[in-house]
Amino acid sequence: MVNTLNQLQLLDVVALKDSLPQQRLLAGQVGTIVELLAPDVYEVDFSDDYGQTYAMLPLHVSQLLKLCYAPESEESSTENQLMSNTIYQYGSGDNVAGDKVMGNKIGTQINHSQNLAQAAKDIKDLLDQLDQDYDRSTPTGQAMISAKAIEAIEQNPTLKARVINALKEGGTTALESAIDHPAVKPVVAMIKGFIDAE
């Protein structure tokens, strides 16, 4: 039997199984996995409807419930469906396993994850393309990659809008965590500068 709890991945949307009073988090609050810290330990970002992080903390897989928004494929075993610790959310609503999720958090988190994932992919593709011209292992190469990436983002209004929205929705840490590249921090800092300039 496949244990769905072990299938958590970067940018999965999860809910807390139990309240964490010290962090002022209630059971059912929805967050996004932004980093794998250790086997079965994840950094989870909890953001408001404006993309501002109000809590980010390491959580063990046993404290999390992966949220799914489509039914499992027909190939899945009946035993897996019956024993699964995954909740399926159909349509709109604001309940997760009977625990209240504040406002329209579920829909917001889905959009945040998709926007963040697409922006992260776009930036990663751009950085990888620039790797062909500059050496990412040197400080000078990283500076050139960052400068050229920022220039490319500024010249592409669609890409600029997408990455700004992703940063607003997911936060700096989530965007940086989603892109594995040594030049990502200066690029994300500059994107944050675009927001501050608005």
Secondary structure per residue as TSV (DSSP state, phi and psi in degrees):
chain	resnum	aa	ss	phi	psi
A	1	M	-	360.0	134.3
A	2	V	-	-82.6	129.2
A	3	N	-	-90.4	113.7
A	4	T	G	-64.7	-22.7
A	5	L	G	-66.4	-28.0
A	6	N	G	-83.2	-1.0
A	7	Q	G	-95.7	12.4
A	8	L	-	-66.8	138.2
A	9	Q	-	-134.9	168.3
A	10	L	T	-55.1	133.6
A	11	L	T	75.2	8.0
A	12	D	-	-66.5	145.7
A	13	V	E	-93.0	128.2
A	14	V	E	-132.0	161.5
A	15	A	E	-124.1	149.4
A	16	L	E	-72.9	135.2
A	17	K	S	-77.1	-37.7
A	18	D	S	-130.3	153.5
A	19	S	-	-66.4	149.0
A	20	L	B	-123.2	84.2
A	21	P	G	-57.7	-34.2
A	22	Q	G	-63.8	-31.1
A	23	Q	G	-97.9	2.5
A	24	R	T	60.3	41.4
A	25	L	B	-116.2	136.6
A	26	L	-	-101.5	154.0
A	27	A	T	-56.4	135.2
A	28	G	T	95.8	-11.8
A	29	Q	-	-66.2	142.5
A	30	V	E	-102.6	135.7
A	31	G	E	-138.6	178.3
A	32	T	E	-124.5	133.5
A	33	I	E	-72.6	123.7
A	34	V	E	-114.1	-10.7
A	35	E	E	-164.8	144.9
A	36	L	E	-93.0	118.4
A	37	L	E	-94.5	-35.7
A	38	A	E	-162.0	170.0
A	39	P	T	-54.6	124.3
A	40	D	T	67.1	15.2
A	41	V	E	-125.4	126.5
A	42	Y	E	-126.4	145.8
A	43	E	E	-85.1	122.8
A	44	V	E	-116.5	129.6
A	45	D	E	-99.4	126.3
A	46	F	E	-109.7	117.0
A	47	S	E	-122.4	153.2
A	48	D	-	-81.6	-177.0
A	49	D	T	-67.9	-9.3
A	50	Y	T	-103.5	7.1
A	51	G	S	83.8	7.2
A	52	Q	-	-86.4	124.7
A	53	T	E	-70.3	127.4
A	54	Y	E	-109.9	-12.8
A	55	A	E	-159.2	139.7
A	56	M	E	-143.8	119.1
A	57	L	E	-151.6	156.3
A	58	P	E	-76.6	135.3
A	59	L	E	-135.4	143.4
A	60	H	E	-79.4	150.6
A	61	V	G	-54.7	-30.6
A	62	S	G	-67.7	-16.9
A	63	Q	G	-92.2	-4.4
A	64	L	E	-117.7	151.5
A	65	L	E	-126.2	116.8
A	66	K	E	-71.1	130.4
A	67	L	E	-94.6	135.8
A	68	C	E	-123.1	146.7
A	69	Y	S	-120.2	12.6
A	70	A	S	-147.1	153.1
A	71	P	-	-66.6	155.9
A	72	E	-	-65.0	152.6
A	73	S	-	-66.1	157.9
A	74	E	T	-65.4	-23.6
A	75	E	T	-69.2	-18.0
A	76	S	S	-66.1	143.3
A	77	S	-	-73.0	153.5
A	78	T	H	-62.9	-39.0
A	79	E	H	-59.9	-42.7
A	80	N	H	-63.3	-40.2
A	81	Q	H	-66.5	-38.6
A	82	L	H	-75.5	-35.7
A	83	M	H	-92.6	-7.3
A	84	S	-	-62.0	148.0
A	85	N	-	-104.7	23.7
A	86	T	-	-104.3	139.2
A	87	I	E	-104.7	137.9
A	88	Y	E	-104.6	128.2
A	89	Q	-	-104.9	113.4
A	90	Y	-	-103.8	136.3
A	91	G	S	66.6	-159.4
A	92	S	S	-95.7	158.3
A	93	G	-	164.2	172.5
A	94	D	-	-136.7	32.4
A	95	N	E	-117.9	137.4
A	96	V	E	-124.8	108.4
A	97	A	T	51.3	36.7
A	98	G	T	85.9	-8.0
A	99	D	E	-94.8	135.6
A	100	K	E	-72.0	131.4
A	101	V	-	-105.6	126.5
A	102	M	-	-65.8	133.9
A	103	G	T	59.3	-140.0
A	104	N	T	-104.2	44.0
A	105	K	H	-62.9	-38.1
A	106	I	H	-62.1	-52.9
A	107	G	H	-60.8	-38.9
A	108	T	H	-63.8	-44.5
A	109	Q	H	-64.8	-37.1
A	110	I	H	-61.2	-49.6
A	111	N	H	-62.6	-40.2
A	112	H	H	-60.3	-46.4
A	113	S	H	-63.3	-43.5
A	114	Q	H	-66.6	-45.7
A	115	N	H	-63.7	-43.7
A	116	L	H	-63.6	-44.9
A	117	A	H	-63.2	-42.1
A	118	Q	H	-67.7	-43.7
A	119	A	H	-64.6	-41.1
A	120	A	H	-61.9	-42.1
A	121	K	H	-63.3	-44.5
A	122	D	H	-60.8	-45.9
A	123	I	H	-66.8	-43.7
A	124	K	H	-60.0	-43.9
A	125	D	H	-60.2	-42.8
A	126	L	H	-63.8	-45.9
A	127	L	H	-64.0	-41.3
A	128	D	H	-64.3	-36.8
A	129	Q	H	-64.8	-41.0
A	130	L	H	-70.6	-22.9
A	131	D	H	-58.4	-26.4
A	132	Q	T	-69.5	-25.7
A	133	D	T	-100.9	-21.7
A	134	Y	S	-133.5	150.9
A	135	D	-	-85.7	108.9
A	136	R	T	-70.4	-12.0
A	137	S	T	-87.5	-5.2
A	138	T	S	-111.4	151.0
A	139	P	H	-58.7	-39.1
A	140	T	H	-65.4	-43.6
A	141	G	H	-62.4	-43.3
A	142	Q	H	-62.9	-40.6
A	143	A	H	-63.5	-42.2
A	144	M	H	-66.9	-41.8
A	145	I	H	-61.3	-45.1
A	146	S	H	-61.2	-47.5
A	147	A	H	-62.3	-44.6
A	148	K	H	-68.6	-35.9
A	149	A	H	-65.6	-44.1
A	150	I	H	-62.9	-42.2
A	151	E	H	-61.0	-44.1
A	152	A	H	-64.5	-40.3
A	153	I	H	-65.0	-43.4
A	154	E	H	-62.5	-33.0
A	155	Q	H	-83.9	-8.4
A	156	N	-	-117.7	95.9
A	157	P	H	-58.1	-34.9
A	158	T	H	-66.8	-47.7
A	159	L	H	-63.8	-42.4
A	160	K	H	-59.7	-46.4
A	161	A	H	-62.9	-41.0
A	162	R	H	-63.7	-45.6
A	163	V	H	-72.7	-33.0
A	164	I	H	-64.4	-46.1
A	165	N	H	-62.6	-41.6
A	166	A	H	-62.2	-41.5
A	167	L	H	-66.2	-40.9
A	168	K	H	-63.1	-41.3
A	169	E	H	-78.1	-42.3
A	170	G	H	-100.0	-22.1
A	171	G	-	90.3	160.4
A	172	T	H	-60.1	-48.8
A	173	T	H	-62.2	-42.8
A	174	A	H	-63.2	-43.4
A	175	L	H	-66.9	-44.1
A	176	E	H	-62.4	-40.1
A	177	S	H	-67.1	-29.4
A	178	A	H	-79.6	-10.0
A	179	I	-	-119.8	116.3
A	180	D	-	-94.1	91.6
A	181	H	-	-160.9	138.6
A	182	P	T	-66.9	-18.0
A	183	A	T	-98.0	9.4
A	184	V	H	-70.9	-37.4
A	185	K	H	-60.6	-46.3
A	186	P	H	-63.9	-34.7
A	187	V	H	-65.5	-46.9
A	188	V	H	-64.9	-38.0
A	189	A	H	-61.8	-40.0
A	190	M	H	-68.6	-38.4
A	191	I	H	-62.1	-40.8
A	192	K	H	-60.9	-35.7
A	193	G	H	-62.8	-35.8
A	194	F	H	-60.4	-41.9
A	195	I	H	-65.8	-45.3
A	196	D	H	-62.6	-29.4
A	197	A	H	-77.5	-17.5
A	198	E	-	-66.1	360.0
